[in-house]
Amino acid sequence: MKKFLNFDIQKNVLKAYKPLWELKFPNYFLGGGRLSLKSSAIAIFCVFFMTWRNIHNKPCNIIAIRRIEKEARRSVRNKIIWALRLFGVIHQYKYSTSETGTLEIRHIRTSNTFYFSGNKNPEEAKGLEIPDTCVVWFEEIENYNSWAEIDVAIKTTVRLHSTDLERVTYLFSYNFPPDPENWVNKLPEMRDTERNLFIRTTYQDDHLGLLSSGILAEIESDKKTDYAMYRHIYHGDPITDADAFMGQLQEHDKLDGKLINFYIGLDSAYKGKDDIIATVLGETQKGHLYLEEQVRIKKDNPWVDGESDLKVIAQVIELIEKYNAKVISIDVSYGVYISQPIARYAKGKNIVVVPINFGAKADDGSIPETSNTIKNIIHNAKNKRASMYMMLRGHIIHNAIFVKKQYKGELQRQLNATTILKRDNQKMQLIPKEHIKKILGKSPDEADSLVLAVNSAKVRTKKRFISYYND
């Protein structure tokens, strides 16, 4: 494994990942902490494999899969394009640069192709029946609910290898979830030395100096700020001092009754051009909540001199009127310029607008303490953010909230990164949002919007709470 074309693999791939090039195993599991460069190594390997096959005029198709298709475009596809540029062969391929264009990257001369797919439903595996499949890469498998979901795709592709190869090679990359009981953290129990090779790495395995001094300084800062979170994010250690994890969201195919009330949670955008996320929850007579819609409201321009974008206000009002929503909770950290116009609109219309400061005290008076459970949550939470996520967790573990299938994947990913802690006899708190952003690679806006919508439901119900809150 030295130079290939004009690309020096030795200078761009960590020693820990060299076993990939030996191809002694059908399955390679690459787990590690953030910035362990595992996805980069896999992308380089895939491009190396494809380029070798192209040079020797051998058929080759490579499939890269993430649970959600839009994430496949954003992450693994961009990573393959990055590796093709590193090898200096990007000009040999035809691919779309449009956000809505085809995902495939096709070699012009041989027609060998990189395919990219979402695979959140077993039915989607049928689209993976591609002849001459050489490599299948599953990225971030921690976003699947179980190994069984992945196994469907494996069984679909396992016999489609090129006739000159013994088998398809499977690559699985993942970050370790915070919950020690998560199925991904039990993967080593599946260890079969004849078929599976597990490679665990951290940023400290970077003997080549690929990580910049700025990144390393940031890691050291995180280490001093919160050592337990540093161990989880950068080393993949589970969070053993967690008080609670958020649990698994339930999908719904049909309602348990007619939706009689609707509530909205609005996670407002940060300064600049970030989008706004609105979540609409419907409530049945039994008190169960159903996520009906999650809307991304795009801002054309950043806030300017405290002036609200009138298009945003119009879209929010349109959503309120579409569902005849009775309560809307708005994050006022950056949504103050939304909440004020919406409050003026709602005046006299029997619509309650609730401004929420995530960092404020949990006992801000917005939720009446109608049971000991509610009282305990409010009085044991460090701030409003913690109390609202604890409320959502209560709904999840008691099967009192359900989401449509198209929203579950990203929401579950964000909730998996959210952990409730109680340290040094302090009040309950969430792991810092900055740590959640590092785990996710983005802000948990969809999850924040969901807890705001649940808050709206609690405000509306006043003295009538879901049964499990009545002691």
C-alpha positions in Angstrom: 0.0 0.0 0.0 2.2 2.8 -1.2 1.8 5.1 -4.1 -1.1 4.7 -6.5 -1.3 7.0 -9.6 -0.2 10.4 -8.2 -1.7 9.7 -4.7 0.4 8.6 -1.8 -1.9 6.4 0.3 0.8 6.1 3.1 0.6 9.8 3.8 -3.2 10.0 3.8 -4.4 6.9 5.6 -3.7 6.0 9.2 -1.9 2.8 10.0 -4.9 1.6 12.0 -6.9 1.3 8.7 -4.3 -0.6 6.7 -6.2 -3.9 7.2 -8.9 -2.6 4.8 -6.4 -3.0 1.9 -5.7 -6.6 2.8 -9.3 -7.7 2.2 -9.0 -10.7 4.5 -12.5 -10.3 6.0 -16.0 -9.9 4.5 -17.0 -7.4 7.1 -15.1 -4.4 8.5 -16.5 -2.5 11.5 -14.8 0.9 12.0 -16.0 2.5 15.3 -14.5 5.4 17.1 -14.7 8.9 18.4 -15.2 12.1 16.6 -12.3 13.1 14.3 -10.9 9.6 14.1 -10.9 9.9 10.3 -12.7 6.6 9.7 -15.0 8.0 7.0 -12.1 9.5 5.2 -10.2 6.2 5.2 -13.3 4.3 3.9 -13.8 6.9 1.1 -10.1 6.6 0.1 -10.4 2.8 0.1 -13.5 2.9 -2.1 -12.0 5.2 -4.6 -8.8 3.1 -4.6 -10.8 -0.1 -5.2 -12.9 1.5 -8.0 -9.8 3.1 -9.7 -7.9 -0.2 -9.7 -11.0 -2.0 -11.3 -11.3 0.8 -13.9 -7.6 0.5 -14.9 -8.0 -3.2 -15.3 -11.3 -2.9 -17.2 -13.1 -5.0 -14.6 -16.8 -4.3 -13.6 -17.3 -2.6 -10.3 -20.2 -0.9 -8.5 -19.9 0.5 -5.0 -22.9 1.3 -2.8 -22.8 3.8 0.0 -25.8 3.8 2.4 -27.1 6.0 5.1 -30.4 5.5 6.9 -31.7 8.8 5.5 -31.1 9.5 1.8 -30.6 13.3 2.1 -27.8 12.6 4.5 -26.3 10.2 2.0 -26.0 13.1 -0.4 -24.6 15.5 2.1 -22.0 13.3 3.7 -20.9 10.1 2.0 -21.4 11.3 -1.5 -19.4 14.5 -0.8 -16.7 12.3 0.9 -16.4 10.2 -2.3 -16.1 13.3 -4.4 -13.4 14.6 -2.0 -11.5 11.3 -2.4 -11.8 11.3 -6.2 -10.2 14.7 -6.2 -7.4 13.5 -3.9 -6.6 10.8 -6.5 -6.8 13.3 -9.3 -9.4 11.2 -11.2 -12.5 13.3 -10.7 -12.5 14.4 -14.4 -13.0 10.7 -15.4 -16.5 10.7 -13.8 -19.9 12.1 -14.7 -22.1 13.4 -11.8 -24.6 16.0 -11.0 -23.7 19.1 -8.9 -27.4 20.0 -8.4 -28.9 19.6 -4.9 -31.8 17.7 -6.5 -29.9 15.9 -9.3 -29.1 12.2 -9.5 -26.9 10.8 -6.8 -24.8 8.4 -8.9 -21.2 9.1 -9.8 -20.4 7.2 -13.0 -17.1 6.5 -14.6 -17.3 7.7 -18.2 -15.3 5.0 -19.9 -16.3 1.9 -18.0 -19.7 2.9 -16.6 -18.6 1.6 -13.2 -20.7 3.6 -10.7 -20.8 4.8 -7.1 -24.4 4.5 -5.9 -25.8 6.3 -2.8 -28.9 5.3 -1.0 -31.1 5.9 2.0 -32.3 2.7 3.7 -34.6 3.6 6.5 -37.3 1.1 5.4 -36.8 -2.6 4.5 -38.7 -2.1 1.3 -35.9 0.3 0.0 -33.4 -2.6 0.0 -35.0 -3.8 -3.2 -33.4 -0.9 -5.0 -30.0 -2.1 -4.0 -30.1 -5.1 -6.4 -27.2 -3.9 -8.5 -25.0 -6.4 -10.4 -21.2 -6.5 -10.0 -21.4 -4.9 -6.5 -17.9 -5.0 -5.0 -18.2 -2.9 -1.9 -21.1 -1.8 0.3 -20.5 1.0 2.9 -23.0 1.6 5.7 -22.2 5.0 7.2 -23.2 5.9 10.8 -25.0 2.6 11.6 -25.8 4.0 15.1 -28.8 5.7 13.4 -30.5 2.4 12.8 -32.8 0.9 15.4 -31.2 -2.6 15.2 -28.9 -4.8 13.3 -31.9 -6.4 11.7 -32.6 -3.3 9.7 -29.1 -3.4 8.2 -29.3 -7.2 7.6 -32.1 -6.8 5.1 -29.8 -4.7 2.8 -26.9 -7.2 3.3 -29.1 -10.1 2.2 -30.2 -8.2 -0.8 -26.6 -7.5 -2.0 -24.6 -10.4 -0.8 -24.8 -12.6 -3.9 -24.4 -9.7 -6.4 -20.6 -9.6 -6.5 -18.6 -9.6 -9.7 -17.8 -13.1 -10.9 -14.0 -12.6 -10.5 -14.5 -11.8 -6.8 -15.2 -14.2 -4.0 -17.6 -11.9 -2.2 -18.9 -8.4 -1.5 -16.9 -6.5 1.0 -19.0 -4.7 3.7 -17.8 -1.6 5.6 -19.6 -0.3 8.6 -18.7 3.0 10.2 -20.2 4.3 13.4 -19.8 6.5 16.5 -20.5 5.0 19.8 -23.9 6.1 21.3 -23.9 7.5 24.8 -26.3 4.8 26.1 -24.2 1.7 27.2 -27.2 -0.5 26.4 -27.6 0.7 22.8 -27.2 -2.2 20.3 -24.2 -0.6 18.6 -22.2 -0.6 21.9 -22.8 -4.4 22.0 -21.4 -5.0 18.5 -18.2 -6.6 19.8 -20.4 -9.3 21.2 -21.0 -10.3 17.6 -17.3 -10.8 17.1 -16.5 -13.6 14.7 -12.8 -13.6 13.9 -13.3 -15.4 10.7 -15.8 -13.0 9.2 -15.6 -9.7 11.1 -12.7 -7.3 11.9 -13.4 -4.5 14.4 -11.2 -1.4 14.2 -11.6 1.1 17.0 -9.8 4.4 16.7 -9.6 7.9 18.2 -8.1 11.2 17.1 -5.0 10.2 18.9 -4.3 7.6 16.2 -3.4 10.4 13.8 0.3 9.8 13.5 0.3 11.6 10.2 -0.6 15.0 11.6 -3.8 15.3 9.4 -5.7 17.1 12.1 -4.9 20.8 12.4 -3.4 22.5 15.5 -6.7 24.4 15.9 -8.7 21.2 16.0 -6.4 19.7 18.6 -6.6 22.8 20.7 -10.4 22.6 20.6 -10.2 19.0 21.8 -7.9 19.9 24.7 -10.3 22.7 25.7 -13.2 20.2 25.7 -11.1 17.8 27.8 -10.6 20.4 30.5 -14.2 21.6 30.4 -15.9 18.3 30.8 -13.8 15.2 30.9 -16.7 12.7 30.8 -18.1 14.3 27.6 -14.6 14.5 26.1 -14.2 10.7 26.7 -17.6 10.1 25.0 -17.2 12.4 22.0 -13.6 11.7 21.2 -13.0 8.2 22.5 -16.4 6.7 22.1 -16.9 5.8 25.8 -20.5 5.4 26.9 -21.9 7.9 29.4 -22.0 5.8 32.5 -23.1 8.5 34.9 -26.2 9.4 32.9 -29.5 9.6 34.8 -31.6 8.9 31.8 -31.6 8.5 28.0 -34.4 9.7 25.8 -35.7 6.4 24.6 -37.1 5.3 21.2 -39.7 7.2 19.4 -42.7 5.2 18.1 -44.0 5.5 14.6 -47.8 5.7 13.9 -49.7 4.2 11.0 -53.1 5.2 12.3 -54.5 7.4 15.0 -56.3 6.1 18.2 -59.0 8.7 17.6 -59.8 12.0 15.9 -57.3 14.8 16.4 -59.1 17.4 18.5 -56.4 20.0 19.3 -53.2 21.1 17.6 -50.1 22.7 19.1 -47.0 24.2 17.5 -43.4 24.5 18.7 -41.1 27.0 16.9 -37.4 26.8 17.2 -36.2 30.1 15.9 -33.1 30.6 13.8 -29.8 31.8 15.0 -28.6 35.2 13.8 -27.9 34.9 10.1 -29.5 32.7 7.5 -30.3 29.6 9.5 -33.7 28.2 8.9 -36.6 28.0 11.4 -38.2 24.6 12.4 -41.9 24.4 13.3 -43.4 21.2 14.7 -47.1 20.6 14.7 -48.5 18.1 17.2 -52.1 16.8 17.1 -53.9 15.5 20.2 -56.6 12.8 20.4 -59.3 12.5 23.0 -57.2 10.0 24.9 -54.5 12.6 25.3 -52.0 11.0 22.9 -49.8 13.3 20.9 -49.1 12.8 17.2 -46.4 14.6 15.2 -48.4 15.7 12.1 -45.9 17.9 10.4 -42.4 19.4 10.8 -41.8 22.4 8.6 -38.6 24.1 7.7 -39.2 27.8 7.2 -36.5 29.4 5.2 -35.3 32.9 5.8 -34.4 34.9 2.7 -32.3 37.3 4.8 -30.8 37.6 8.3 -32.5 39.7 10.9 -31.6 43.3 10.3 -31.8 46.0 13.0 -34.3 44.0 15.0 -36.8 43.8 12.1 -38.5 40.5 11.5 -38.7 39.0 8.1 -42.3 39.5 7.2 -42.3 36.3 5.0 -41.4 34.2 8.1 -44.3 35.8 10.1 -46.7 35.1 7.2 -45.6 31.4 7.0 -46.0 30.9 10.7 -49.5 32.5 10.7 -50.4 30.3 7.7 -49.4 27.2 9.7 -51.4 28.3 12.7 -54.5 28.9 10.6 -54.0 25.6 8.6 -54.3 23.6 11.9 -56.3 26.1 13.9 -53.6 25.7 16.5 -54.5 26.8 20.0 -51.0 27.3 21.5 -47.6 28.1 20.0 -44.4 28.0 22.0 -41.5 30.1 20.6 -37.8 30.0 21.5 -37.2 33.7 22.3 -33.4 33.5 22.3 -33.5 34.5 18.7 -37.3 34.4 18.1 -38.3 37.6 20.0 -38.9 39.3 16.7 -41.2 36.5 15.7 -43.1 36.1 19.0 -44.1 39.8 19.3 -45.8 40.0 15.9 -47.4 36.5 16.4 -48.7 37.7 19.8 -50.3 40.7 18.2 -51.9 38.5 15.6 -53.2 36.0 18.3 -54.7 38.7 20.5 -58.5 38.1 20.6 -58.3 34.9 18.6 -58.1 32.5 21.6 -54.6 31.6 20.7 -51.9 31.4 23.4 -48.4 32.4 22.5 -45.8 31.2 25.0 -42.3 32.7 24.8 -39.7 30.1 26.0 -36.2 30.8 27.2 -34.4 27.5 27.2 -31.9 28.8 29.8 -34.5 30.1 32.2 -35.5 28.5 35.5 -37.7 25.4 35.1 -40.3 26.8 37.5 -41.1 29.8 35.3 -44.9 29.3 35.9 -45.8 28.3 32.4 -46.7 24.7 33.3 -49.1 24.2 36.2 -47.9 21.7 38.8 -51.0 19.5 38.8 -49.3 16.2 39.9 -46.3 15.1 41.9 -44.7 13.9 38.7 -44.9 17.3 37.1 -43.8 18.9 40.3 -40.7 16.6 40.6 -39.7 17.3 37.0 -39.9 21.1 37.4 -38.2 21.2 40.8 -35.4 18.8 39.8 -34.5 20.3 36.5 -31.7 22.8 36.3 -33.4 24.9 33.6 -36.3 25.0 31.2 -34.5 23.0 28.5 -33.9 20.1 30.9 -37.5 20.1 32.2 -39.0 20.1 28.6 -36.8 17.3 27.5 -37.7 15.3 30.7 -41.4 15.9 29.8 -40.8 14.6 26.3 -39.0 11.6 27.7 -42.0 10.8 29.9 -44.2 10.8 26.8 -41.8 8.6 24.9 -41.3 5.9 27.6 -45.1 5.8 28.3 -46.0 5.5 24.6 -47.9 8.8 24.7 -46.3 10.4 21.7 -46.0 9.1 18.1 -44.3 10.5 15.0 -44.8 10.0 11.3 -42.2 7.7 9.6 -40.6 10.5 7.5 -39.7 12.5 10.6 -38.5 9.7 12.9 -35.0 9.1 11.6 -33.5 12.6 12.2 -35.4 13.2 15.4 -34.2 9.9 16.8 -30.7 10.7 15.8 -30.9 14.0 17.7 -32.5 12.4 20.8 -29.9 9.7 20.9 -27.3 12.4 21.3 -29.2 14.0 24.1 -28.6 12.7 27.6 -30.0 13.7 30.9 -27.4 14.0 33.7 -27.3 14.5 37.4 -23.8 15.2 38.7 -22.5 16.1 42.1 -26.0 16.2 43.6 -27.0 19.0 41.3 -30.3 19.3 39.5 -31.0 17.4 36.3 -29.5 18.9 33.2 -28.8 18.0 29.6 -25.4 17.5 28.3 -24.2 20.9 26.9 -25.7 21.9 23.6 -22.2 22.5 22.2 -21.4 18.8 22.9 -24.6 17.7 21.2 -23.7 19.8 18.1 -20.3 18.1 18.0 -21.9 14.6 18.2 -24.5 15.5 15.5 -22.5 17.8 13.3 -25.4 20.3 13.5 -27.7 21.9 16.0 -30.6 19.7 17.3 -33.2 22.1 15.9 -35.8 19.4 15.1 -35.7 18.0 18.6 -35.8 21.5 20.2 -38.9 22.3 18.1 -40.5 19.0 19.2 -40.1 19.7 22.9 -41.5 23.2 22.4 -44.6 21.7 20.8 -45.0 19.3 23.7 -44.7 22.4 26.0 -47.6 23.9 24.0 -49.7 20.9 24.7 -49.0 21.1 28.5 -49.9 24.8 28.5 -53.1 24.1 26.7 -54.3 21.2 28.8 -53.9 23.2 32.0 -55.7 20.9 34.5 -56.1 18.0 32.1 -52.9 16.1 31.7 -52.1 12.8 30.0 -53.0 9.9 32.3 -49.5 9.0 33.4 -49.0 12.4 34.9 -52.0 12.0 37.2 -50.5 10.3 40.3 
